[in-house]
Amino acid sequence: MEIDKLAFESKEPDRGYTVRASYLKEPDARDALVEIFKDGKPLRQFRFPAYKVWNIAAHFRDIVDGEIEKSASGYEMAV
């Protein structure tokens, strides 16, 4: 898995959480790499369909709510 370019990155933390998403090079170009950080430390890393990766940004507040509540509900909204 090799990163092609940055899709987006949090400018400001949301309750200590930030996100970075990167598009991948072939043969993995259909996916993006999503990295979630808490207080600057890696928390989660996963692949997500590249055509939907902006859903992560749109639902990031929901994702943070879910992380705090120990629930996957925010990620489910992004799918």
N, CA and C atoms as a LAMMPS dump frame, in Angstrom:
ITEM: TIMESTEP
0
ITEM: NUMBER OF ATOMS
237
ITEM: BOX BOUNDS ff ff ff
-5.0000000000000000e+02 5.0000000000000000e+02
-5.0000000000000000e+02 5.0000000000000000e+02
-5.0000000000000000e+02 5.0000000000000000e+02
ITEM: ATOMS id mol type element x y z
1 1 1 N 0.856 -1.166 0
2 1 2 C 0 0 0
3 1 3 C 0.904 1.231 0
4 2 1 N 0.707 2.078 -1.015
5 2 2 C 1.523 3.284 -1.147
6 2 3 C 0.61 4.499 -1.296
7 3 1 N 0.897 5.545 -0.529
8 3 2 C 0.082 6.767 -0.56
9 3 3 C 0.393 7.569 -1.816
10 4 1 N -0.667 8.042 -2.468
11 4 2 C -0.545 8.881 -3.654
12 4 3 C -0.53 10.353 -3.258
13 5 1 N -1.628 10.794 -2.602
14 5 2 C -1.703 12.199 -2.178
15 5 3 C -2.723 12.35 -1.059
16 6 1 N -2.59 13.446 -0.351
17 6 2 C -3.485 13.763 0.749
18 6 3 C -4.861 14.123 0.209
19 7 1 N -5.896 13.544 0.789
20 7 2 C -7.27 13.923 0.438
21 7 3 C -7.708 15.093 1.326
22 8 1 N -7.559 14.937 2.635
23 8 2 C -7.863 16.011 3.579
24 8 3 C -7.227 15.698 4.914
25 9 1 N -7.144 16.734 5.751
26 9 2 C -6.584 16.597 7.089
27 9 3 C -7.272 17.616 7.987
28 10 1 N -7.537 17.24 9.235
29 10 2 C -8.133 18.163 10.2
30 10 3 C -7.254 19.384 10.367
31 11 1 N -7.884 20.524 10.415
32 11 2 C -7.14 21.752 10.702
33 11 3 C -7.139 22.027 12.204
34 12 1 N -8.233 21.696 12.86
35 12 2 C -8.384 21.917 14.305
36 12 3 C -8.858 20.612 14.951
37 13 1 N -8.333 20.264 16.114
38 13 2 C -8.818 19.063 16.809
39 13 3 C -10.274 19.228 17.272
40 14 1 N -10.989 18.143 17.267
41 14 2 C -12.345 18.08 17.827
42 14 3 C -12.238 17.236 19.087
43 15 1 N -12.217 17.896 20.242
44 15 2 C -12.09 17.228 21.535
45 15 3 C -10.854 16.328 21.597
46 16 1 N -9.797 16.794 20.944
47 16 2 C -8.536 16.07 20.955
48 16 3 C -8.355 15.119 19.782
49 17 1 N -9.387 14.905 18.973
50 17 2 C -9.335 13.976 17.85
51 17 3 C -9.073 14.726 16.547
52 18 1 N -8.234 14.137 15.705
53 18 2 C -7.992 14.661 14.364
54 18 3 C -8.05 13.503 13.37
55 19 1 N -8.144 13.85 12.098
56 19 2 C -8.226 12.842 11.049
57 19 3 C -7.364 13.266 9.87
58 20 1 N -6.814 12.271 9.2
59 20 2 C -6.092 12.485 7.945
60 20 3 C -6.514 11.371 7.001
61 21 1 N -6.81 11.735 5.765
62 21 2 C -7.179 10.746 4.75
63 21 3 C -6.296 10.957 3.53
64 22 1 N -5.804 9.863 2.99
65 22 2 C -4.908 9.913 1.836
66 22 3 C -5.382 8.946 0.765
67 23 1 N -5.305 9.408 -0.483
68 23 2 C -5.595 8.524 -1.606
69 23 3 C -4.397 7.604 -1.81
70 24 1 N -4.667 6.397 -2.272
71 24 2 C -3.613 5.402 -2.479
72 24 3 C -3.298 5.242 -3.96
73 25 1 N -2.094 4.768 -4.231
74 25 2 C -1.675 4.495 -5.609
75 25 3 C -2.158 3.114 -6.028
76 26 1 N -2.154 2.88 -7.327
77 26 2 C -2.469 1.556 -7.874
78 26 3 C -1.54 0.522 -7.245
79 27 1 N -1.957 -0.651 -6.992
80 27 2 C -3.237 -1.251 -7.339
81 27 3 C -4.332 -1.01 -6.294
82 28 1 N -4.074 -0.126 -5.328
83 28 2 C -5.018 0.115 -4.237
84 28 3 C -5.788 1.419 -4.394
85 29 1 N -5.801 1.99 -5.597
86 29 2 C -6.369 3.329 -5.818
87 29 3 C -7.871 3.417 -5.565
88 30 1 N -8.537 2.302 -5.448
89 30 2 C -9.977 2.346 -5.139
90 30 3 C -10.231 2.691 -3.678
91 31 1 N -9.198 2.613 -2.871
92 31 2 C -9.321 2.877 -1.437
93 31 3 C -8.524 4.108 -1.039
94 32 1 N -8.883 4.628 0.125
95 32 2 C -8.12 5.692 0.769
96 32 3 C -7.696 5.16 2.137
97 33 1 N -6.604 5.684 2.638
98 33 2 C -6.142 5.354 3.977
99 33 3 C -6.652 6.44 4.908
100 34 1 N -7.396 6.046 5.937
101 34 2 C -7.921 6.988 6.924
102 34 3 C -7.189 6.733 8.233
103 35 1 N -6.688 7.818 8.822
104 35 2 C -5.971 7.726 10.096
105 35 3 C -6.642 8.657 11.099
106 36 1 N -7.006 8.105 12.245
107 36 2 C -7.634 8.863 13.322
108 36 3 C -6.592 8.977 14.443
109 37 1 N -6.457 10.183 14.978
110 37 2 C -5.502 10.446 16.055
111 37 3 C -6.231 10.997 17.265
112 38 1 N -5.734 10.69 18.445
113 38 2 C -6.246 11.251 19.701
114 38 3 C -5.068 11.906 20.394
115 39 1 N -5.171 13.206 20.607
116 39 2 C -4.086 13.975 21.22
117 39 3 C -2.762 13.766 20.484
118 40 1 N -2.847 13.696 19.153
119 40 2 C -1.655 13.57 18.319
120 40 3 C -1.102 12.168 18.192
121 41 1 N -1.678 11.205 18.901
122 41 2 C -1.2 9.823 18.855
123 41 3 C -2.142 8.981 18.001
124 42 1 N -1.596 8.056 17.188
125 42 2 C -2.45 7.21 16.361
126 42 3 C -3.463 6.421 17.194
127 43 1 N -4.714 6.445 16.755
128 43 2 C -5.775 5.703 17.431
129 43 3 C -6.295 4.586 16.528
130 44 1 N -6.605 4.926 15.287
131 44 2 C -7.122 3.954 14.312
132 44 3 C -6.555 4.25 12.945
133 45 1 N -6.436 3.196 12.169
134 45 2 C -6.014 3.314 10.772
135 45 3 C -6.789 2.26 10.001
136 46 1 N -7.415 2.697 8.901
137 46 2 C -8.182 1.744 8.113
138 46 3 C -8.317 2.232 6.679
139 47 1 N -8.628 1.283 5.823
140 47 2 C -8.905 1.619 4.422
141 47 3 C -10.392 1.858 4.277
142 48 1 N -10.724 2.793 3.388
143 48 2 C -12.106 3.197 3.17
144 48 3 C -12.25 3.463 1.68
145 49 1 N -13.404 3.156 1.075
146 49 2 C -13.553 3.417 -0.363
147 49 3 C -13.228 4.884 -0.687
148 50 1 N -12.347 5.088 -1.653
149 50 2 C -11.892 6.44 -1.989
150 50 3 C -13.049 7.348 -2.395
151 51 1 N -14.041 6.799 -3.097
152 51 2 C -15.143 7.649 -3.557
153 51 3 C -16.046 8.097 -2.411
154 52 1 N -15.902 7.488 -1.237
155 52 2 C -16.712 7.856 -0.07
156 52 3 C -15.906 8.55 1.026
157 53 1 N -14.615 8.776 0.807
158 53 2 C -13.756 9.23 1.89
159 53 3 C -14.196 10.578 2.466
160 54 1 N -14.834 11.413 1.681
161 54 2 C -15.285 12.712 2.201
162 54 3 C -16.434 12.545 3.19
163 55 1 N -17.082 11.379 3.221
164 55 2 C -18.097 11.105 4.246
165 55 3 C -17.461 11.088 5.635
166 56 1 N -16.198 10.68 5.702
167 56 2 C -15.486 10.687 6.987
168 56 3 C -15.381 12.128 7.492
169 57 1 N -15.007 13.033 6.61
170 57 2 C -14.909 14.452 7.001
171 57 3 C -16.279 15.002 7.387
172 58 1 N -17.298 14.66 6.612
173 58 2 C -18.645 15.179 6.865
174 58 3 C -19.21 14.681 8.195
175 59 1 N -18.827 13.487 8.601
176 59 2 C -19.359 12.891 9.837
177 59 3 C -18.319 12.827 10.953
178 60 1 N -17.268 13.632 10.843
179 60 2 C -16.204 13.507 11.839
180 60 3 C -16.689 13.812 13.254
181 61 1 N -17.556 14.775 13.407
182 61 2 C -18.102 15.068 14.742
183 61 3 C -18.852 13.848 15.284
184 62 1 N -19.626 13.177 14.421
185 62 2 C -20.327 11.953 14.824
186 62 3 C -19.334 10.845 15.178
187 63 1 N -18.238 10.77 14.425
188 63 2 C -17.211 9.768 14.7
189 63 3 C -16.59 10.021 16.07
190 64 1 N -16.289 11.282 16.368
191 64 2 C -15.723 11.627 17.672
192 64 3 C -16.719 11.303 18.786
193 65 1 N -17.992 11.651 18.591
194 65 2 C -19.022 11.302 19.573
195 65 3 C -19.002 9.8 19.842
196 66 1 N -18.938 9.015 18.767
197 66 2 C -18.912 7.561 18.899
198 66 3 C -17.674 7.058 19.606
199 67 1 N -16.513 7.624 19.288
200 67 2 C -15.273 7.215 19.965
201 67 3 C -15.385 7.472 21.463
202 68 1 N -15.907 8.613 21.84
203 68 2 C -16.056 8.947 23.26
204 68 3 C -17.023 7.989 23.945
205 69 1 N -18.096 7.617 23.228
206 69 2 C -19.11 6.701 23.78
207 69 3 C -18.733 5.234 23.582
208 70 1 N -17.553 4.993 22.988
209 70 2 C -17.106 3.623 22.673
210 70 3 C -18.121 2.899 21.789
211 71 1 N -18.517 3.599 20.725
212 71 2 C -19.508 3.1 19.777
213 71 3 C -19.009 3.328 18.351
214 72 1 N -19.42 2.475 17.438
215 72 2 C -19.065 2.623 16.019
216 72 3 C -20.116 3.422 15.254
217 73 1 N -21.055 4.023 15.958
218 73 2 C -22.174 4.7 15.291
219 73 3 C -21.739 5.801 14.331
220 74 1 N -20.713 6.575 14.668
221 74 2 C -20.245 7.63 13.79
222 74 3 C -19.665 7.07 12.497
223 75 1 N -18.917 5.984 12.605
224 75 2 C -18.368 5.345 11.401
225 75 3 C -19.488 4.79 10.538
226 76 1 N -20.512 4.239 11.175
227 76 2 C -21.655 3.69 10.446
228 76 3 C -22.364 4.787 9.649
229 77 1 N -22.45 5.982 10.21
230 77 2 C -23.067 7.108 9.491
231 77 3 C -22.272 7.467 8.247
232 78 1 N -20.963 7.33 8.313
233 78 2 C -20.102 7.688 7.196
234 78 3 C -20.171 6.687 6.05
235 79 1 N -20.606 5.496 6.339
236 79 2 C -20.695 4.476 5.298
237 79 3 C -21.882 4.798 4.424
